[in-house]
Amino acid sequence: MNKYNVELVDISYYQKQISCQNACPVRTDARGYVDAVTNSNYEDGYVRAREPNPFASTCGRVCAAHCEKACRRGKIDAPITIRALKRFLCETYGVEAKSHLPIARDIDKGAGIELLKKAPRNAATIQSFGQLALGGKKQALSDSRVAVIGAGPAGLTAAHDLALLGYRVSVFEAAPDAGGMTLLGIPEYRLPRPLLKAEIGEIRDLGVDFKYNTRLGKDVSLSDLKRQFKAIFIAIGAHKDRGLDIEGVHLDGVLAAVDFLLNVNLGYRVNLGDKVAVLGGGDVAVDAARVAARLGEVYELLAAENLVTAVDAARHALRLGARDVHMVYRGMREEMRASQEELEGAVEEGITIHTGLAPKRIIGRDGKVASLEVQATRSVYDERGRRNLVPVEGSESLIECSSVIMAIGQESDLSFISPEDGIAVSRQRTIVANDATLATTAPGIFAGGDVVFGPRTVIEAVADGHKAARAIDNYLKAGQRRVVRRGWMTNVPAEGLPKPGYYQVARSNPSKISLDRRTGVSEVEMVFDEASAKEQSQRCLRCHIQTVFNSDLCILCGGCADVCPTNCYRLVPVEKIEGNQDVAGVISARYKDSLRGDGNQSMGTAIIKDETRCIRCGLCARRCPTGAITMEAFTFEEQLVYEGSPV
């Protein structure tokens, strides 16, 4: 007999239904800000986007958009353009906007507090705006000093939160400016530098002290820092390219992708020649390929900003912009880690993508790169069903090139760690840290981001920054904070349900500037206009709206199942239901009088619902003759409080 696996409805169940928010590493209320766009409430929408994320404007452009991957609308046709809608809100009130709302900076003065109260708060929110954690009181400046090593998204987020919590924070950065890989690795055509610097500027304005050109292990040691600071957060990122052990890697013209992007973003000249091969299939590989193709224009614009001389730009512009760029990946196109959007952009710009090819050797002439020899790959499965890619003998071919950029992965440089530091390192050459607190094996030293987990997305790094700040605060204060959760339902009137016709609206992405207008640092993707943003926001399925059943009123007429346009509901015999112990307990308690002697149910009917199909149209509630079904909006709140404090 086929069984239906079901879950009981509780706060955790309802939270999971808001799949976009549940998938976000910092639990951004994406559903909330998308809904705010629909209702033209842009201030509230921006606050919801900015609350848990000091890099909201950055993420509006380069976020990996875990929310979109989880979006339930994507199981029907295509996900909501959540990231693009965040950018629309940030263009209105973010650091890039004339009407910017500097929430974090002015929160103690009252500006933004009322806006903040409009949005449901979550733990990441309160962590971000620390003054509100204790009921809105601004905390006194702490005597405890905290050092943050690395000015990438993880380190800067931790510095942001700790400063709001009253700590004196110093950030040590090896590069001449802050931003980490968002500054040194992401090309400017994806992330404008003035925008990134403005977001970092807001963190600086909180009183955070920055010490640039200071490399851990060279200019300062952990032992030095331990004498000066009560706690240390290591967030140095993964700026070291993994090598590739093939013949020819030491030829002139072979570059590591991270080094290439770093040098370009710092304004240094890199001569690639006319033909470039990029090895790899991730975002870094795509970034390297697209930058290589437009490198001449990059230097022309750098000259306009007086970062390189006009003479140098004129001399190098033609020969620095590669005419022929190839990406080489050993697996299939669908296996490439880079987003399909970025891959499509690369192809649109004339970059050739080769899949199913593995590099065999780099061939040189007079000590310089002349070509790349590749081999076709095929899939071989072992006894456990695991796939391996192996080269096909006799399938060798050559790709002529003057440079080879290797983008096959990054790792952290841990040479600064000495045995007396007491910090454990994994076999993968990452720092070992507690998943919940990011505490290392050395007391008072925490670590997060790429140096612990390997290369991560910007939003995942932000989440680590929040976690580290909370853990450091707990470490330095006698009281331990905890998360208090509560959820509640409110009736939704018919006019509050999704508008008729929203189900038929197709996904539309923001337009891109034409190929002939794409210069070295010009943003490729544009922002939604207001009409487009509102139309796209109306595609949202409003997953926070739930169908709530009153079993005492239900007469099992089946009207809800009959009227449902997507066949969400099914009436099934109770004996066909299974689940966890809680489900079994409810069935046993409710149907105990119907049990036969052998313990099996002989009668009883239940209504089950497939949440993946529901479009929140409300027809079931209107059809129900007894009022057993109501449409209600779920809201939840998470607060961080100190143990012993009143909730």
MIVODREN-74522 format. One record per atom (N, C-alpha, C): x, y, z. Coordinates in steps of 0.05 Angstrom, whole numbers, plus 5000, padded with zeros to 4 digits. Layout:
BEGIN
XYZ/...
END
This chain:
BEGIN
501749765000/500050005000/501850255000/501350434981/502850684980/502150855004/504150985015/503751155038/504351445031/503151625046/503651915042/505252015067/507652115063/509252215085/508452495090/507552555115/506452825121/507952935145/507653205148/508853345171/506653485186/507053525212/505253685228/505953975225/503954145226/504354435222/505154565249/507454695249/508354845272/510055085262/511355235280/512855465271/515155395252/516455175257/518655085239/517555025212/515254895211/514054825185/513455085169/512255275182/511555525168/514055675159/516155665175/518655795168/519755675143/519655405141/520755265118/519155335092/516655395095/515055465072/515955725058/517055905074/518156145063/521056075053/521155925032/523655795024/525855985017/525156225006/527356414999/528756505024/527256575045/528556665070/529956445084/528756205083/529955975097/532555895084/532955955058/535355875044/537556085047/536856325054/538856535056/540656495081/543356495077/545056455100/544656645123/543656895118/543157085139/540157125144/538556955131/535656965134/534457235127/535357345105/534157595095/531257555088/529557735096/526657715090/526157795061/527057615043/526657675015/523757695007/522157515018/519257525013/518157795021/519157895043/518158155053/518858385035/521358395026/522058625009/520958594981/520558354971/519158324945/516358424947/514958344969/512258434974/512158744977/514158854989/514259144993/514459294966/515859174947/515959294920/513259284907/511759074910/509059054899/507359274910/507659344935/505959544949/507259824948/509359854932/510760114930/511760224957/512260044975/513260125002/516260075002/517760244987/520560194981/522360235006/521560415023/523160455048/523160205064/520760095069/520559845084/522059625071/521859605044/523259395030/526259415033/527359665031/530259695034/531159615062/529659695082/530359625109/530459325113/528459185102/528458895104/530958765091/531758885068/534058785054/536658845069/536759085081/539259175094/539559075123/537359025136/537558945165/539658735171/539658505158/541558295166/544058305149/544558505133/546758495114/547958765109/550258825120/551559085115/552559115086/552358905070/553158915042/550758865024/548558985031/546158945015/546459044987/547659274983/548059384956/549959214940/552059114952/553858934939/552458674930/550858564949/549458314943/547258354922/546258604920/544258664899/545458624871/548158614869/549458584844/550858314840/552158214861/553857974858/553057734876/550757754889/550057534907/549657274892/550357054904/549856794891/546856724891/545256874905/542356854905/541356574912/542156484936/541156224946/538056234947/536956474952/534056514954/532756434928/533856514905/532656454880/532856164873/534956034881/535155744876/533055594892/532255694915/530255564932/527455654926/527155874911/524455994906/522455784895/520155774908/518155574900/516955634873/517055884865/516055954838/517755814817/520255764823/522055624805/521255344799/519655224817/518754944812/516254944793/515155184789/512855214771/513755304743/515355524742/516455614716/519255724720/519555954733/522156074737/522056224763/524256234778/524256374804/523856674801/523056794823/522857094824/525657214821/525757444809/528357584805/529057724831/529557574852/529857684879/532357874881/534557774870/536957944872/536658204858/535458204834/535058444819/533158634833/531158524847/529358694862/530658814886/532558674898/534158794919/535759024909/536958994885/538459214874/536659454869/534259404859/532359624854/531859784880/531459644902/531059774928/533559924937/535859804933/538359934941/538960174924/538260174898/538560404881/536860634891/534760574906/532960774916/533860884943/534760704961/535460784988/538160684998/539660544982/542260434990/544460644989/546960564993/549160744994/549560884967/548560764945/548960884919/546761084912/544761124930/542561294925/542761564938/541661774924/541662044936/539962044961/537861874961/536061874984/536761645004/539461605006/540361375023/539461395052/538661165063/537961145091/540261025106/541861185119/544161075134/543260955160/541960725159/540660605183/542660545205/544760405199/546660325220/547960555234/548760765218/550260985229/548561155247/546061205239/544361395254/542361265272/542661005277/540660865292/540460975321/542661055332/542561165360/541261435361/541061575338/539761835337/536861815330/535961575325/533061545320/532461505291/534261585273/533661555244/533661265237/531561175226/531360895217/530160705237/529960785263/528860605283/525960535277/524360745270/521560695264/521360515239/522960565219/522960395196/523660105204/525660085221/526559825229/524359665243/522659805258/520559675273/518259575255/518159675230/516059585212/516559295203/519059215202/519658955191/519958745213/519058495208/519558285228/522558255232/523458225256/526258205261/527157915264/529557865256/530657595260/533357625274/534457395281/536957395298/539157545284/539457505258/541557645243/541157945244/538558035243/537858315244/538858435271/538158315292/538958425318/541958415322/543158205310/546058195311/547258425296/546058505274/547058725258/546758985272/544459035283/543859295296/543859245327/546259225337/546659135365/545359305386/544859565380/543559735400/540759635407/539459505388/536759415393/536659155407/538959015410/538958755422/537958765451/538458985464/537659005492/535359215495/533459195477/531159365479/531559645469/533459695452/533759955440/535760135455/537060035475/538960205490/541660195477/542960425474/545660435462/547560325483/549260145476/551060025495/553460195500/554460195524/556760345531/559260235518/561160405511/563660315498/565160125516/565759895505/567159685520/570159745521/571359665543/574259685544/575659455529/574059255521/575259025507/575859095479/578259035470/579059085443/579058825427/578158835403/577958595386/579458655360/581058455352/582458475326/581158305305/580758415282/579658265259/581858255238/582658015230/584757975210/583457925183/583558115165/582358075139/579958255135/580058425115/577858615110/576058535087/575458275086/573458175067/570758185079/568658075066/565958085076/565557965104/566957745110/566657625136/567857795158/570357895154/571658065174/570258325177/569358445155/568058705157/565358685171/563858465166/561258435179/561658395209/563658235217/564258205245/565058475258/566658625244/567458895254/565059075257/563259065237/560759225238/559059155262/558658905267/556958815289/558258875316/560858815318/562258865344/562359155351/562759325330/562759615336/559959705346/557859605335/555159675344/554659565372/556059345379/555759235406/557559385426/559159575417/560659745435/563559675438/564559495421/567359415423/569159605407/571659615415/573659765400/574959565381/574559605355/575359405335/577559515317/579559355313/581759425294/581759205273/581759295247/581759105225/584559115212/585858895209/588558875197/588158755169/589258895149/588958805121/591558815107/592258595093/594758585078/594858765054/592558805041/592358965017/592259265024/592559435005/592559725010/589759845014/587659675012/584959775016/583259545026/580859615036/579059415047/577159305025/576159065030/574258945012/574858645007/577358565011/577958285005/577458214976/576357974971/575957894944/573758044930/571958174945/569958344932/571358574918/573558664929/575058884917/577158784897/578558574905/580858484890/580258264870/577958134873/577357904856/574957954837/572958104846/570558144829/571058374811/570758344785/571258564766/569358794770/570259024762/568659264767/566159274749/566159124727/563759124710/561458984724/562158824745/560058704762/559558854787/561558974799/561259114825/562859374824/561459604821/562859864820/564359914845/566760014843/568460064866/567360284885/566260504874/565160704892/562960594910/561360414900/559160304916/560360134939/562259964932/563559794953/564859964974/566260174965/567660344984/565660495002/563360564991/561360705007/560260515029/559760265023/558860075043/560960035065/563460015056/565659985076/565960235092/565460465079/565560725093/563660745116/561260625113/559360625135/560360465159/561860255153/562960095175/565260255188/566860395173/568960565184/567760785201/565460885193/564261105208/563161015235/563060755240/562260655266/564560665286/566860745277/569160765295/571160545291/570760375271/572660155266/575260265255/577460175266/580160265258/581360065237/582360175215/583460005194/586460045193/587859815191/590759825188/591459665163/592159815141/592659695115/595559615112/596159465091/598859375084/600159245108/598559095123/599458955147/598858655144/600758505137/600358215132/600958055157/599057875164/599457705187/601657505182/603557485201/605857315198/608257455187/607857685176/610157845165/610358105180/608258265181/608358525194/607358515223/605758305229/604758275256/604257975260/604757885285/604357595291/601957565309/600957315310/598757255328/599557305357/601957245364/602857285392/602757585399/603557755379/603358045384/600458125389/598758025372/595958105374/594658005400/595357765408/594157665433/594957835457/597257965456/597958135478/596358395478/595358475455/594058735453/590958715453/589858485445/587058465442/585858235458/583358265467/582058065483/581057835466/580557885440/579557675422/580457735394/580757525378/581757555350/579957395332/579157515309/577657375289/579257365264/579957125255/581657085231/579757035207/579857215188/578157195164/579757285139/581957145135/583957235115/583157155086/581056995083/580256915057/582056695045/581556645019/583156445004/584156584979/586456714982/587656874960/589856724945/590256474953/592556324941/591356114921/592256134896/591255944876/592455664880/590755464876/591855194876/593355144850/595555014853/597254964829/596154734812/597154714788/596454494770/599054364762/599254104768/601853964764/601953844735/602354014716/602753924688/605254054677/606253944655/608654054642/608054334632/609954524636/609754794625/608555004643/607854934668/606555134685/608455354693/611055324689/612955524697/613755704674/612455674651/613155844628/612156124632/613456314619/612656594619/609956614605/607956724619/605256744608/603256564622/604156404642/602256254658/601756414683/599256474689/598456634712/596356494729/596356554754/594256464772/591956664770/589456564769/587156744764/586856954786/587156874811/586857074833/588957294831/591457214825/593557404821/593057594798/592057484776/591357644753/589157854759/586957764772/584857944778/585758154799/587358064818/588358244839/590058464826/591858394808/593558594796/592058784778/590058684763/588458864747/586859054764/585658954786/583959124803/585659324818/588259274822/589959464835/591259664815/590659624789/591659804769/594359734757/595359494763/597959414751/597459304723/599459344706/599259254678/599958954676/598258814661/598658524656/598558484626/600658384614/600758344585/599958054579/597658014567/596757744561/597257654533/597657844515/597857774487/595057754474/594857654450/592357654436/590557414442/591757184450/590156944454/590556844483/588356784497/588556704525/586856454529/587956264544/586456034553/586056044583/583556014592/582956014621/582055744629/583455624649/582755354658/580955374683/578655244681/576855244704/573955304695/572055254714/569255284707/567655434728/569055564747/567655714768/567456014761/566356164780/565956444776/568556594772/570656504786/573356634783/574356594754/573856354743/574756304716/573256484696/570656514700/569056684682/569956974685/570357064710/571257344714/573957384700/575757194703/578357224690/578157244660/576457074649/576057074620/574857334610/572857434623/571457674614/573257924618/574857924639/576758144643/578958134622/579957894616/582057874596/581057984569/578557934562/577558024537/577258324535/577058464558/576558754557/578858904571/581158774573/583358894589/584359154578/584459184552/585459444541/583659674549/580959634549/579159844558/579459904587/580059694603/580459744631/582659944636/584959914621/587260094625/586660374614/585060394593/584260654584/582760814605/580960664619/579360794639/580960854665/582860674670/584560724693/586260974688/587061024663/588561264656/586861504661/584261484654/582461714658/582261784687/582561584704/582461624733/585261674745/587261714727/589961774735/591261544751/590261304746/591461074759/593860964743/593761004717/596160944700/596361184681/598761224670/599061454653/597761414626/596961634613/595661624587/597461494567/600061564568/601961444549/602061144552/602261054577/602260764582/599660634571/597460764576/594860654567/594860634537/595760844523/595760844493/597560624483/599860594496/601760394486/600860104491/599360064513/598559794520/595759714513/593959914508/591159854504/590659644483/591859664460/591259484438/592359204444/594759194455/595958924459/595258794485/593958944503/593158824528/590358694526/588658794509/586058674506/586158424488/585758184500/586057944485/583857924464/584557854439/582657834418/581157564418/582357364430/581357094428/581656964456/579356914470/579356814497/577856544497/579156344509/577956074510/577855994540/575555874548/575355744574/575355444570/576955304586/577255014583/576354884610/574454694608/573354564632/573254264627/574054104646/574253814642/571553684643/569553794656/566953674658/565053784637/562453744641/560453834623/559454114630/558154254611/557254524615/555454554640/553654364643/551754384666/553154334693/555554234692/557054184717/558854424725/559054624708/560754854715/559555004739/561255074758/560355204782/559455494778/560355614757/559555894751/556555904745/555356124751/552556154746/552056154715/549756054707/549056044679/548856324668/548056514684/547856794675/550556904667/552656844684/555356934678/556456794653/555856534651/556856384628/555556484602/553056544603/551656654580/552856924572/553557084593/554757344587/557457314574/558957114583/561657064571/561356984541/559456804535/559056724508/558156954491/556357124502/555357354488/557657544480/559757554497/561957734492/564157604475/563557374464/565357244445/567357054456/567056984482/568856794494/568056504487/569956344479/569356064471/569655884495/567555724501/567655544524/567855254513/570055124521/570554844514/569954664539/568254474536/567654284558/568554004550/568853834570/569753564565/572653554556/574253754564/577053754557/578753804582/580853644585/582753684607/585453774597/586653964611/589354054603/591353834607/593053784587/595153574589/597853704593/598553914578/601054054582/600854324568/602654504577/602954764565/605454764548/605254824523/607554814505/608755094502/611355114504/612655374502/614355404477/615055664472/616955724451/618655954461/621355914462/623156124473/622356204501/621556004517/620856054545/618156184550/616556224529/613956344532/611756154523/609356194533/607056024525/606556054495/606155824482/605455824453/602755684448/602155474465/599655334461/599055164485/596555074487/595554894508/594654634496/595854414505/595054154495/592854044513/590653954502/588453854518/587653574508/586253434525/585253164519/582253154525/580753014509/577952964515/577752784540/575552814555/575152654579/572652484575/572552264590/570152094591/569552014619/567151944625/566251874652/566751574657/567951514680/568351234688/567251214717/565651004722/564350974748/565650734763/566150784789/567350564805/565150384816/565950194833/564049994844/561950124862/562450364872/560450504889/558750704873/559150704847/557550884830/558651164828/561051214839/562251474838/563551524811/563151764800/564151814773/566851944775/568651864757/571251994753/571552064724/572852294719/573452374692/576252284685/576452134663/579152034655/579652124627/582252174620/582852264592/582452044572/581752114548/581451924526/584051924510/585351694510/587851664495/587551724466/589451874454/589351934426/587552164418/586452304438/584552524432/585852804435/588452804436/589953054441/589353264419/589153514427/588953734408/590253984420/590754184404/592154424413/590354664411/590554844431/589255104430/591555304431/591855454409/593955654408/593355874428/595355964443/594956174462/597556304470/597456554479/599856694488/599956704518/597756644531/597656634561/595656414570/596256314593/594456114606/593856214634/591256254640/590456334667/589156094681/590256024703/589255784718/587355874740/584855774738/582855834758/581555574767/583155404779/582255144787/581755114817/581655344831/581055344860/582955514876/582055584900/583755754917/583955614945/586055694958/586455604986/587655835002/587755805028/588756015045/591755975051/593156185054/595956175062/596156175092/596755935103/596855905132/599655905143/601556015128/604356015137/604756175162/602756345170/603056515194/602756345220/601556115218/600955955242/603455805251/604155835276/606455695288/605355495309/606855285316/605955085335/605055205362/606455415371/605755535397/603055685396/602055745372/599455875371/597155695379/597455435377/595455245386/593055225368/593255305342/591055295324/591255045306/589154885308/589154635292/588454695263/589754545245/589354585216/588454315205/586554315186/585454065175/587353965153/586753725143/588253615121/587853775095/585653915093/585054085070/586354355072/588054395092/589454645097/587554875102/585554815119/583755025130/583955015160/583255245173/583355255202/580855105213/581354945233/579154795246/577754985265/575155005262/573555185279/570855055285/569755115308/567155005316/564955115298/563254945287/561255035268/559355245280/558655205306/556655385318/557855655327/560355655336/561555895348/563956005332/564955845313/567355915298/569855945316/569755835340/572055845358/574055635349/576655715348/578755535341/579655385366/581655215363/582755065386/584355245404/584855495397/586355685414/584355865428/584455895454/582556065469/582656355459/580356465454/580156745447/580656795417/581256595402/581656625373/579456485358/578156635340/575956535324/576756555294/575456395278/576156405249/573656335233/573456465209/571056405193/571556485164/569556445147/569756505119/571456295104/572756375083/574256195066/576456045081/577656165101/579956045114/579055795130/576455765136/575355535150/573955355131/572255465114/570455305098/571255285068/573455405061/574155415032/572655635019/573055684993/571855914980/568755914983/567756144992/564956174998/563856414983/561256434982/559956664969/560056904988/559457134978/559457374994/557457355017/555057255012/552957245033/553657035054/554956815046/555856625066/558056735084/559756905072/561857035088/560557235108/558457375099/557057555117/555857405140/554757175135/553557005156/555656925176/558056855167/560256785185/561057025202/560957265190/561657505206/559657555229/557057515223/555057535244/555557335266/556057085258/556356875277/558856925295/561057015282/563457075297/563057295318/561757505309/561257735327/559657645352/557557485347/555957395369/557557215388/559157045376/560756865393/562857015409/564157215396/566157375410/564857535433/562457635428/561057785449/560457595472/559557355466/558957155487/561557085503/563757065488/566356995501/567257215520/566857465512/567957685528/566057775550/563457705548/561557795568/560757555586/560157605610/559457395629/556857255621/554857415611/552257305604/552357185576/550956975572/550656845546/548056935533/548156995508/545757075494/544456825481/541856845479/540356625466/538356745447/537356585429/535356675410/532656595420/530856785421/528056735429/526356765404/524856565398/523156565374/520256555381/518656695365/515756675367/514556725340/512256595335/510956635310/507956665314/506656805296/503756845299/502456865271/499756825271/498256835246/496257065247/495857195224/493857405222/492157355197/489557405199/487757355176/488557535153/488357425129/488957575104/486357615089/485457865086/482957915070/483457835041/481257815026/481457734998/483157914982/483058184988/484658374973/487658344979/488358205001/491158165008/492457924994/490857764980/491957534966/493257624940/494857444928/496157524902/494057614882/494857814866/493057934846/492357734823/489957744813/489257574790/491157614767/491957404754/493657414731/496657404737/497357414763/500257414770/501557154762/499956944761/500956674755/501956664726/500756834709/501456824680/503857004673/504757174692/506957354686/509557194685/511057234663/513557084659/515857234672/517957084680/520357204691/521657374669/522657614678/524157784660/526557894676/528957864664/531357964677/531858254670/533358394687/534058674679/535558674653/535158884638/536558904612/539558954616/541058894595/543958934596/544759144575/546959274580/547859474560/548859324536/548559444512/549359314488/552359254487/553059054471/555858974469/557659204461/556759384443/558459594433/558859814454/557359804476/557660014497/559059894522/559859644521/561059514545/563959584545/564759764564/567459844567/568659674590/571159724597/572559554616/571259544643/570159764653/569059764680/566159844681/564859864658/562059934658/560359694667/558359744684/556659534693/555159414669/555059154666/553659024644/550659014650/549958924674/547158894681/546059164690/543659244680/542459484689/540359434710/539059644720/537159614742/534359624731/532459484744/529659494736/528659784738/526959864719/525460114723/523060034742/521660234752/519660184772/517460004762/516560044737/514359884727/515159594724/517659544715/518659264712/518959134739/519959284759/520359184786/517759094798/515759264795/513059194806/511858954793/512158944766/511058714752/512458454761/515058454763/516558214771/515958144800/515658334817/515058274845/512358144848/510458204831/507758094832/507757794825/509957694815/510057404809/510357234834/511057364856/511557224881/509057064890/509456824899/507356644908/506356704936/507656894950/506856974977/506756734996/509156604998/509256355013/508756385043/508656635053/508056675081/505056645087/503456655066/500556625069/499956325069/498556235090/498055955094/495055895094/494355655085/491655565088/491455415115/489755515133/489455415160/486855265162/486855015171/484454855173/483554825202/480954845205/479654795231/478254525228/479454315240/478354045236/475654015249/475054175269/472454155282/470154245263/470754425244/468754525226/468654365200/470754225194/470954085168/468953855167/467453835144/465553615141/466453425119/468953455110/470153275090/468453265065/467453495056/465753495032/467453485007/470053545009/471853534986/471653774967/470253984976/469954224959/472654354954/474354354974/477054484971/478654344950/478554074950/480053924930/478953954902/476253984900/475054014874/475654284861/475754494878/476054764866/478954844862/480854704875/483654774873/484654754845/485754974833/486554974805/489254824801/490654764822/493254624819/493354354833/490954264841/490753994854/492553964878/492354164896/494054154921/493053944940/490353914941/489153754963/488453474954/488553294974/487653024970/486452914995/484152784993/482852655015/483752365015/485052275036/486152005037/485351865063/485251595062/484751445086/487051485106/486351495131/488351545152/490551335152/489851085145/491850875146/493950905124/493551095105/495551135085/497551365093/497251465117/498951685126/501251575143/503651685139/505851615157/507551865161/509151865182/510852095188/512552025212/513452245226/515052195250/513352115274/514652105297/513152025321/510952215329/511252475323/509152665329/506752615312/507152555287/504952485269/503452235279/505052035286/503851785295/502251835321/503352005338/501952065363/499252195359/499152385340/496652525334/494552325322/495552165304/493651965291/492551775312/494351685329/493451495350/491451625369/491951875377/490252005396/487552075383/487552155358/485052245345/483352005336/484651795328/483151565316/483251315333/483851345359/484051105376/481550945377/479251085375/476650945376/476050785351/477650845330/477250715304/479150485299/480850425319/482850215315/481649935317/482449765299/481649485302/483449345322/482749115328/484348965348/487248935341/487748925315/490548885307/492149145307/490849365316/492249625318/492249785292/491049685271/490849835246/488350005245/488550235231/486250405227/484350275207/481750275213/479850165195/477950375184/478150625194/476450835184/477751105190/476751315179/477951585184/479151685158/478651945153/479652075129/481152325136/483252395122/484752635127/485052785101/485353055103/486053225080/488953285082/490453225061/493353285060/493753485037/495853645040/496353865021/499253845011/499553884985/502153894972/502954194970/504754284988/505454564989/506854664964/508154484950/509654574926/507754664904/505254584905/503354664884/501754914891/501454974916/499555184924/500455464914/498555614902/499155874891/497756094908/496656024931/495456214950/493156374937/491656244920/489456384907/487056424925/486756264946/484556294965/481856174956/481756034934/479255924924/478155714944/479955564957/479155364976/477655484999/478655715009/477355845032/474555955024/474356054999/471856164989/469855934984/470855704976/469055484970/468055344994/469555345016/468855185040/466155275051/464255095054/461555175063/461355225093/463355135108/463155155137/465155355149/466855475132/468855665142/471155525155/471555265149/473755115162/476455195152/476655325128/479155405117/479355715118/481555815128/482156105128/484856145116/485156385104/487856465093/489156645114/491456565124/492756715145/495756755139/496756985146/499557055142/501156975167/503356845162/505156765183/507356975187/507857055211/509957235217/511557115240/514157135238/515857045261/517857245268/518757235293/520757425303/522757275319/525257355316/527457235331/528957465345/529357435370/530857635386/533157515401/535357665402/537657575418/537457715445/537457565466/537257675493/539457545510/540357685530/542257575549/540757395569/542057175577/540857005597/540257165622/537857115632/536957265656/535557525650/535657615625/534157855618/531257795612/529457975619/526557925613/526157925583/524557755573/523957735544/521657925537/
END
